[in-house]
Amino acid sequence: MTPEANISALCHEFTNALTEVLAENAVGLARRGRIARVHAAVKRHPEYNEHALCVAVETAFMRWEALQNNAPPDTEISQAVTRRTAA
């Protein structure tokens, strides 16, 4: 990310990174590193505001929820959701 990057582009990248981690239940450092790098870039941006970051997080969770609700029953995601709701 370049420091001159548009704040909305940075927030969009953050949303995508967070959605990916939520959807894949990623625990790897590479995926979490992506979120950390983008989060730091967003926070350092001169046009940063907390609202934009909150919207990005909310959007990621909405996408993740949509993925869970629309996943075919035989996929790994839907099986994980079934396990969590049954517990």
N, C-alpha and C positions, 0 to 999 in steps of 0.2 A: 504494500500500500504506500502510495506516495503521500507526503504530508499535505499536498494541495488537493487531494481527492475530495470530491463532493461529499458532504456529510450524509446525504441520503444514500449515496452509493456505498459508503462505509456501513451504514445501518442495514442496508440490504444484504451486504456480505455477511454481517454478523448474524442476521436472521437465517440465512442459508446455512452457515456453519452450525448454529445452535440446532436448527431443524435436523440436520444430518446426524448430529450426536444423539439427539433424542430418539430419532427414528431407528437408528442402528444400535442404540444402547452402547455406543462406542466408549471404550475405556482407554484406548490407546493414546499415547502422548501426542502423536501427530495430529489427531483430530482435536484434542483439547488445546493443543498448541495453536491451531488455527483460530479457535475462538479467543484465546488469550491475546494473540497478535492483533486481531481485528478489534477486540474490546479496548485494548490500549490505544489503538489508532483513533477510535471513536472518542475516547475520553480526552485525548490530546488535541483533537481538532478544535480550531478557534471558534467554530460555530456549534460546538457541543452543547446539548441541553438534555437534561434528564428525561424529559418527555419523549424525545426521539428514541432514546435507548429503551425506555419502557414499551413503546409501541413495537420496536423490533423484537423484544422478548415475547410480548403478547402474540405477535404474528407468528413467531416460531412455534409457540405452543398450540395455536389454532391450526397450523399446518400439520403438526404432529398428531393432534386429535383427529383431523380429517384423514390422515394416513391410517390411523388405527381403525376408524369407523369404516373405511372403504377397502381395507385389505381383504383379499379373498381368504376363506376359512383355512386353507391349507398352507398359508404362508407363515414364516417365522414370527412376524410381527403379531398376527392375530393369535397365534398360539401363546405368545408371551402375554398378551392382554388377557386371554382366557385364564392363564395361570394366575395372574395378579388379581383378577376379579373373583376367582374361586377361593383365594386364600383369605 
